[in-house]
Amino acid sequence: MPRYKPYSYEQMLMIPVDLKNQLQPGTFEFALNEIVDEMDLSMFDDRFHNDETGAPAYDPAVMLKIVLFAYSRGTFSSREIERACRENVVFMALSADSHPHFTTMKLHTSVDTFGLSITLESSTGGDVEHVKVREGDKT
């Protein structure tokens, strides 16, 4: 009779993950994180009116990182982006382990919401190689 290695799904596995260390220098996600952190995103402050009442909003920098990284990987569905924030360690690192609901992602994947013009470029037709972001026209 064959012998198999024992296994149990009842065991706990605790893996400490340092989110900042998941963004390795020289990678797109590292550069994206650094660039967005240096951007002046105060233009979004007027869009939120929750100083005294209402739930706290997700930081626009976090949302921008999530959306741009998702777009760079060819993920455009708000439900897929939400899932990636729960399952993909790079998304977890960029989002600081926040898990925006897909309806929140849907609001933030709109160019009008961000007020930005986003251009995705790929010379091979595969993964996006360049992401250009500039403040959108107000017209």
Secondary structure, 3 states (H helix, E strand, C coil): CCCCCCCCCCCCCCCCCCHHHHCCCCCHHHHHHHHHHHCCCHHHHHHCCCCCCCCCCCCHHHHHHHHHHHHHCCCCCHHHHHHHHHHCHHHHHHCCCCCCCHHHHHHHCCHHHHCEEEEEECCCCCCCCEEEEEECCCC
